[in-house]
């Protein structure tokens, strides 16, 4: 039977979260230390552990069928691959930063300046769009140190929390793009591998829906059920169960976590009491 080959980062911030996501999808991986390849024991999947910057080329060449990788890497490498699902973790942004003592006046500050980066094509495109002519110094690592040693006037690099910039006396000034982990696929897959990919996508989407949602239970006087139900942003409609106390019911529903705090006060004002919010493992639709 054919197996789908998925590439994940060999080590680094994406590695553990990628493997955890596969585990959440019910896929068990035989992953010994320092392995470059591992098999799933309960799904037709083979995992390739590759260097992050090499994954787009392996994907374009069809060595890997799919990959979990940062969107920023795909944009920078400009390979012929397709993003099929955003995964919601490893969020970051590619930014321009300068030393904190510099008086920044806007993007034209970089006109004629030197910029150190590991993202030359992304930076070049951004500068061209803004009609800025700057000198780009390509550095493979430790970009933040470049202004401190006189190599560059500013940097272009990925930023998550901003703590690394702060430690090196830099201030973020321009956001070039935002990024997160994505599932991408090679240009051509056999029909059999496409079917396996559909099965993985179904599981992935069930897990991702659950991560972004909460199960909510609340007690409501029967005469206020309609009012409370209209406030709840639910998948379809809430489940309503009678309580032992006459005239009261319990409403059960699913709510997007990002919307909960927007409606909690409205629910209480409408008469809801005893509100309980619990995590969800999977949502299958």
C-alpha positions as CSV (number, residue, x, y, z in Angstrom):
1,X,0.0,0.0,0.0
2,X,1.2,3.5,-0.9
3,X,2.3,5.8,2.0
4,X,2.1,9.5,2.1
5,X,5.4,11.1,2.9
6,X,5.2,14.2,5.2
7,X,8.2,16.4,5.9
8,X,8.6,18.1,9.2
9,X,11.4,20.2,10.7
10,X,14.2,18.0,12.0
11,X,14.7,20.2,15.1
12,X,13.4,23.6,16.3
13,X,10.2,25.3,17.1
14,X,8.0,23.5,14.6
15,X,9.3,19.9,15.3
16,X,7.5,19.2,18.6
17,X,4.2,21.0,17.6
18,X,4.1,19.2,14.3
19,X,4.5,15.7,15.9
20,X,2.0,16.7,18.6
21,X,-0.5,17.7,15.9
22,X,-0.1,14.3,14.2
23,X,-0.6,12.6,17.6
24,X,-3.8,14.6,18.2
25,X,-5.0,13.3,14.8
26,X,-4.6,9.8,16.2
27,X,-1.4,9.0,14.2
28,X,1.3,7.2,16.2
29,X,4.9,7.8,15.0
30,X,7.8,5.5,15.7
31,X,10.2,8.3,16.4
32,X,13.6,7.2,17.7
33,X,16.3,9.8,18.6
34,X,18.2,11.3,15.6
35,X,16.1,9.4,13.1
36,X,15.8,11.0,9.6
37,X,12.7,8.9,8.7
38,X,10.0,7.3,10.8
39,X,6.8,5.3,10.1
40,X,3.3,5.7,11.4
41,X,2.2,2.5,13.1
42,X,-1.5,3.0,12.5
43,X,-1.8,5.1,9.3
44,X,-0.2,5.0,5.8
45,X,2.2,7.8,6.6
46,X,6.0,8.2,6.6
47,X,7.6,11.2,8.3
48,X,10.8,12.7,6.9
49,X,12.8,14.9,9.3
50,X,14.5,17.6,7.3
51,X,16.2,20.9,7.7
52,X,13.6,23.6,7.6
53,X,15.2,25.6,4.7
54,X,15.4,22.4,2.5
55,X,11.8,21.4,2.8
56,X,10.4,23.6,0.0
57,X,12.8,22.1,-2.5
58,X,12.1,18.5,-1.4
59,X,8.4,19.3,-1.7
60,X,8.6,20.8,-5.2
61,X,10.7,17.8,-6.4
62,X,8.1,15.4,-5.0
63,X,10.6,13.7,-2.5
64,X,8.1,14.7,0.1
65,X,4.4,14.7,-0.7
66,X,3.3,17.1,2.0
67,X,5.0,19.2,4.7
68,X,4.3,21.1,7.9
69,X,6.3,24.3,7.5
70,X,6.3,28.0,8.2
71,X,4.5,30.1,5.6
72,X,7.4,32.6,5.7
73,X,9.8,29.9,4.4
74,X,7.6,29.0,1.5
75,X,7.3,32.7,0.5
76,X,11.0,33.2,0.7
77,X,12.0,30.1,-1.2
78,X,9.3,30.7,-3.9
79,X,8.8,27.1,-4.9
80,X,6.0,25.6,-6.9
81,X,4.0,24.2,-3.9
82,X,0.4,24.6,-2.7
83,X,-0.7,25.7,0.8
84,X,-3.8,23.6,1.6
85,X,-4.3,24.3,5.4
86,X,-3.2,26.9,7.8
87,X,-2.5,25.3,11.2
88,X,-2.7,28.1,13.7
89,X,0.6,27.7,15.5
90,X,4.1,29.0,15.2
91,X,2.8,32.4,14.4
92,X,5.4,35.1,13.7
93,X,6.1,38.0,11.4
94,X,8.9,39.1,9.2
95,X,9.9,42.6,10.2
96,X,12.3,45.4,9.7
97,X,14.1,46.6,12.8
98,X,16.6,49.3,13.7
99,X,18.7,50.2,16.7
100,X,16.6,51.9,19.4
101,X,18.7,55.1,19.4
102,X,17.9,55.7,15.8
103,X,15.3,58.3,14.9
104,X,13.1,56.3,12.5
105,X,11.2,58.5,10.0
106,X,9.4,55.8,7.9
107,X,10.3,53.3,5.3
108,X,12.4,55.8,3.4
109,X,14.8,55.7,6.3
110,X,16.3,52.6,4.6
111,X,17.1,54.4,1.3
112,X,20.8,53.8,0.7
113,X,21.2,51.9,4.0
114,X,22.5,48.4,4.6
115,X,20.1,45.7,5.8
116,X,21.1,42.3,7.1
117,X,18.7,39.4,6.6
118,X,18.1,35.7,6.1
119,X,15.1,36.6,3.9
120,X,16.7,38.4,0.9
121,X,13.9,37.7,-1.7
122,X,11.1,38.7,0.8
123,X,13.0,41.8,1.7
124,X,13.8,42.7,-1.9
125,X,10.2,42.5,-3.0
126,X,9.1,44.7,-0.1
127,X,11.7,47.3,-0.8
128,X,10.8,47.4,-4.5
129,X,7.1,47.8,-3.7
130,X,8.1,50.8,-1.6
131,X,10.6,52.3,-4.0
132,X,13.5,51.9,-1.6
133,X,17.0,51.2,-2.8
134,X,18.9,49.5,0.0
135,X,22.0,47.2,0.1
136,X,21.0,43.7,1.3
137,X,23.5,41.6,3.3
138,X,22.6,38.0,3.4
139,X,23.3,36.3,6.8
140,X,22.3,32.7,7.6
141,X,22.0,33.2,11.4
142,X,22.4,35.7,14.3
143,X,21.0,38.5,12.2
144,X,20.3,40.7,15.3
145,X,24.0,41.3,16.0
146,X,24.6,42.9,12.6
147,X,23.9,46.6,13.6
148,X,25.9,46.2,16.8
149,X,29.1,45.2,14.9
150,X,28.6,47.8,12.1
151,X,27.6,45.4,9.4
152,X,24.2,46.9,8.8
153,X,22.0,49.9,9.6
154,X,19.0,47.6,10.3
155,X,17.8,44.0,10.0
156,X,15.0,42.0,8.4
157,X,14.1,38.9,10.4
158,X,11.3,36.8,11.9
159,X,9.9,38.1,15.2
160,X,7.7,36.2,17.6
161,X,7.6,37.8,21.0
162,X,10.2,40.5,20.2
163,X,12.4,39.6,23.2
164,X,15.4,38.9,21.0
165,X,15.2,42.3,19.4
166,X,14.9,43.9,22.8
167,X,18.0,42.1,24.1
168,X,20.0,43.3,21.1
169,X,18.8,46.9,21.4
170,X,16.6,46.8,18.3
171,X,13.1,48.2,17.7
172,X,10.6,46.7,15.3
173,X,9.5,49.3,12.7
174,X,7.9,47.7,9.7
175,X,6.0,44.4,9.3
176,X,6.6,42.8,5.9
177,X,4.4,39.8,6.3
178,X,2.7,37.6,9.0
179,X,3.2,33.9,9.0
180,X,2.1,30.7,10.7
181,X,2.7,26.9,10.3
182,X,0.9,25.5,7.2
183,X,0.3,22.2,5.6
184,X,1.6,22.4,2.0
185,X,1.7,19.8,-0.8
186,X,3.8,19.1,-3.8
187,X,2.5,19.9,-7.3
188,X,1.5,16.3,-8.3
189,X,0.1,13.6,-6.1
190,X,-1.2,10.2,-7.2
191,X,-4.9,9.5,-6.8
192,X,-4.1,7.1,-4.0
193,X,-2.0,9.6,-2.1
194,X,-4.7,12.3,-2.6
195,X,-7.1,10.0,-0.8
196,X,-4.7,9.6,2.1
197,X,-4.3,13.3,2.2
198,X,-8.0,13.8,2.4
199,X,-8.2,11.5,5.4
200,X,-5.4,13.5,7.1
201,X,-7.1,16.8,6.3
202,X,-10.4,15.6,7.8
203,X,-8.6,14.7,11.0
204,X,-6.6,17.9,11.1
205,X,-9.6,20.1,10.6
206,X,-11.5,18.3,13.4
207,X,-8.6,18.9,15.7
208,X,-8.2,22.6,14.7
209,X,-11.9,23.3,15.2
210,X,-11.7,21.9,18.7
211,X,-8.6,23.9,19.6
212,X,-10.4,27.1,18.7
213,X,-13.7,26.2,20.4
214,X,-15.1,25.6,23.9
215,X,-18.1,23.6,25.1
216,X,-20.3,25.9,27.1
217,X,-23.1,24.9,29.6
218,X,-25.3,27.4,31.3
219,X,-28.5,27.4,33.3
220,X,-31.4,29.6,32.1
221,X,-35.0,30.4,33.2
222,X,-37.3,28.8,30.6
223,X,-38.8,32.2,29.7
224,X,-35.4,33.5,28.7
225,X,-34.2,30.5,26.6
226,X,-34.9,32.2,23.3
227,X,-33.2,35.4,24.4
228,X,-30.0,33.6,25.5
229,X,-30.1,31.3,22.5
230,X,-30.0,34.3,20.2
231,X,-26.9,35.6,21.8
232,X,-24.9,32.3,21.6
233,X,-22.8,32.1,18.4
234,X,-23.3,28.3,17.9
235,X,-22.6,25.7,15.3
236,X,-26.4,25.1,14.7
237,X,-28.6,25.5,17.8
238,X,-28.0,24.8,21.5
239,X,-29.1,21.6,23.2
240,X,-31.7,22.3,25.9
241,X,-32.2,20.0,28.8
242,X,-34.7,20.5,31.7
243,X,-33.2,20.9,35.2
244,X,-34.6,19.3,38.4
245,X,-35.7,22.8,39.4
246,X,-39.0,23.6,37.8
247,X,-38.9,26.5,35.3
248,X,-35.2,26.1,34.5
249,X,-33.2,24.5,31.8
250,X,-29.6,23.8,30.9
251,X,-28.3,25.0,27.6
252,X,-25.3,23.2,26.0
253,X,-23.5,24.6,23.0
254,X,-20.1,25.1,21.3
255,X,-18.6,28.6,21.1
256,X,-15.5,29.9,19.5
257,X,-13.0,30.8,22.2
258,X,-12.3,34.2,20.6
259,X,-16.0,35.1,20.9
260,X,-16.6,34.0,24.4
261,X,-15.5,37.1,26.2
262,X,-17.5,39.2,23.7
263,X,-20.8,37.6,24.7
264,X,-20.3,36.6,28.4
265,X,-21.7,39.8,29.8
266,X,-24.6,39.7,27.4
267,X,-25.4,36.1,28.5
268,X,-25.4,37.1,32.2
269,X,-27.6,40.1,31.5
270,X,-30.0,37.9,29.6
271,X,-30.4,35.7,32.7
272,X,-27.8,32.9,32.2
273,X,-26.3,31.5,35.4
274,X,-23.8,28.8,36.4
275,X,-21.8,29.2,33.2
276,X,-19.3,26.4,32.7
277,X,-16.7,26.4,29.9
278,X,-14.7,23.3,29.1
279,X,-12.2,22.3,26.4
280,X,-13.1,20.1,23.4
281,X,-10.8,17.3,22.1
282,X,-12.3,16.9,18.6
283,X,-15.2,18.4,16.5
284,X,-16.3,16.3,13.6
285,X,-18.7,17.9,11.1
